[in-house]
């Protein structure tokens, strides 16, 4: 079974300039729900924040599947989808820090990597070049990070709040985070090699 391109058709699919597609609507909906998740986190509504985070993570996979299955892969979608993922790490990460669910250093670890990749991508676009394609390791890292957040949040919900989370879920969440963060930087190295080869 294909994991990374699940739902893709056998024949080659063209990337269109369409804006109004079901996958793009899902990506936009994810962006719109982020302020709600943030407010729930800082106001202590952890259960609703958990549900919304799980839905966010599930639709991140679903929009890619639908884009391939419905032949709705678009240039706008290929930009919007990673933007919504990075926005999740920023907005929800800040909410986690303020709610004492996440240390500041862990958030900065993610944001530093994203800032460097974003800066390089911006320079390439200004020069009329295409940013490097997302690698499978990058997809795996994003998937793992996206599930690390709700797992850590569930640990606080099942336990006695952020100060005394359920131990097993807490460990599982940090395993998700640690492995995925390492892969996140490995993927950044892959992008750097792609850029270097393109420059040569």
BELDA-V676458 format. One record per residue. N is the residue number from 1. PSI is psi in radians with two decimals (999 if undefined). OMEGA is omega in degrees with one decimal (* if undefined). Layout:
N:PSI:OMEGA + N:PSI:OMEGA
This chain:
1:2.39:176.2 + 2:2.28:-177.7 + 3:-0.87:-172.3 + 4:-0.47:178.8 + 5:0.60:-179.3 + 6:2.28:-179.0 + 7:-0.18:-178.6 + 8:2.57:177.4 + 9:2.85:-178.6 + 10:-0.65:-179.2 + 11:2.65:179.0 + 12:2.47:-179.4 + 13:2.38:179.6 + 14:2.54:175.1 + 15:2.14:-174.7 + 16:3.04:175.8 + 17:0.25:-177.8 + 18:2.51:176.4 + 19:-0.74:-175.4 + 20:1.53:176.6 + 21:2.80:179.0 + 22:-0.79:178.2 + 23:-0.70:179.2 + 24:-0.64:177.8 + 25:-0.69:177.8 + 26:-0.71:178.8 + 27:-0.72:177.8 + 28:-0.70:178.8 + 29:-0.65:177.7 + 30:-0.72:178.4 + 31:-0.70:-177.0 + 32:-0.47:-177.7 + 33:-0.23:-177.4 + 34:-0.75:177.3 + 35:-0.58:178.2 + 36:-0.77:177.9 + 37:-0.75:180.0 + 38:-0.86:-178.7 + 39:-0.66:177.3 + 40:-0.70:-179.3 + 41:-0.88:-175.3 + 42:-0.39:179.3 + 43:0.02:174.9 + 44:0.17:177.8 + 45:1.23:-169.6 + 46:-0.61:-177.4 + 47:-0.78:179.1 + 48:-0.65:177.0 + 49:-0.69:178.4 + 50:-0.81:-179.6 + 51:-0.79:-179.4 + 52:-0.65:177.6 + 53:-0.71:178.2 + 54:-0.74:177.6 + 55:-0.71:178.1 + 56:-0.85:-178.1 + 57:-0.70:-179.2 + 58:-0.74:-178.8 + 59:-0.38:175.3 + 60:-0.68:174.8 + 61:-0.70:-173.9 + 62:-0.69:-176.6 + 63:-0.60:175.6 + 64:-0.73:178.6 + 65:-0.82:-178.5 + 66:-0.64:179.3 + 67:-0.73:179.7 + 68:-0.75:-175.3 + 69:-0.68:-176.9 + 70:0.10:-178.3 + 71:0.84:-178.7 + 72:0.54:175.1 + 73:2.18:-176.5 + 74:2.74:177.7 + 75:-0.69:178.6 + 76:-0.73:-179.6 + 77:-0.66:179.9 + 78:-0.39:174.5 + 79:-0.71:-174.9 + 80:-0.67:-176.2 + 81:-0.89:177.7 + 82:-0.50:176.6 + 83:-0.75:179.1 + 84:-0.60:177.5 + 85:-0.81:179.4 + 86:-0.66:178.5 + 87:-0.64:177.3 + 88:-0.85:-177.4 + 89:-0.63:-179.8 + 90:-1.00:-173.2 + 91:-0.89:-179.1 + 92:-0.63:177.3 + 93:-0.77:177.0 + 94:-0.74:177.5 + 95:-0.70:178.0 + 96:-0.73:180.0 + 97:-0.80:-179.1 + 98:-0.50:179.4 + 99:0.13:179.7 + 100:0.51:177.6 + 101:-0.16:-168.8 + 102:2.33:178.4 + 103:2.64:-177.8 + 104:-0.64:-177.3 + 105:-0.60:-179.7 + 106:-0.69:177.1 + 107:-0.77:179.6 + 108:-0.57:178.1 + 109:-0.72:178.9 + 110:-0.76:-174.9 + 111:-0.61:178.4 + 112:-0.80:179.1 + 113:-0.78:-178.2 + 114:-0.66:179.5 + 115:-0.73:179.2 + 116:-0.82:179.9 + 117:-0.71:179.2 + 118:-0.73:-179.8 + 119:-0.77:179.0 + 120:-0.74:178.2 + 121:-0.68:177.9 + 122:-0.72:177.9 + 123:-0.73:179.5 + 124:-0.72:179.7 + 125:-0.70:179.1 + 126:-0.50:178.6 + 127:0.08:178.8 + 128:0.32:-179.2 + 129:2.73:-179.9 + 130:2.28:175.6 + 131:2.71:-178.2 + 132:2.58:179.5 + 133:2.60:177.9 + 134:2.31:-179.3 + 135:2.93:178.3 + 136:-0.62:176.7 + 137:-0.69:176.8 + 138:-0.72:178.0 + 139:-0.72:179.7 + 140:-0.73:179.9 + 141:-0.78:179.2 + 142:-0.75:178.7 + 143:-0.80:-179.1 + 144:-0.75:178.6 + 145:-0.64:-177.8 + 146:-0.45:176.9 + 147:-0.26:175.8 + 148:-0.71:-178.6 + 149:-0.94:179.5 + 150:-0.51:178.1 + 151:-0.75:176.2 + 152:-0.66:179.0 + 153:-0.72:178.8 + 154:-0.58:177.9 + 155:-0.69:178.0 + 156:-0.63:-178.6 + 157:-0.82:-179.2 + 158:-0.62:178.8 + 159:-2.55:-177.3 + 160:0.92:177.8 + 161:-3.05:-177.1 + 162:-0.52:-177.7 + 163:-0.38:-178.0 + 164:1.21:-177.4 + 165:2.82:175.5 + 166:2.20:-166.4 + 167:-0.80:-176.0 + 168:-0.78:178.7 + 169:-0.64:178.0 + 170:-0.79:178.8 + 171:-0.77:179.9 + 172:-0.74:178.4 + 173:-0.70:-179.7 + 174:-0.49:173.3 + 175:-0.81:175.0 + 176:-0.83:-176.2 + 177:-0.83:-175.8 + 178:-0.86:-180.0 + 179:-0.78:-177.0 + 180:-0.67:178.0 + 181:-0.68:177.0 + 182:-0.79:178.0 + 183:-0.55:179.0 + 184:-0.73:179.1 + 185:-0.58:174.2 + 186:-0.75:178.2 + 187:-0.69:177.7 + 188:-0.66:175.5 + 189:-0.66:176.0 + 190:-0.74:178.7 + 191:-0.68:179.6 + 192:-0.70:178.7 + 193:-0.64:176.7 + 194:-0.77:179.5 + 195:-0.74:-180.0 + 196:-0.73:177.5 + 197:-0.66:178.7 + 198:-0.65:179.5 + 199:-0.61:178.9 + 200:999:*
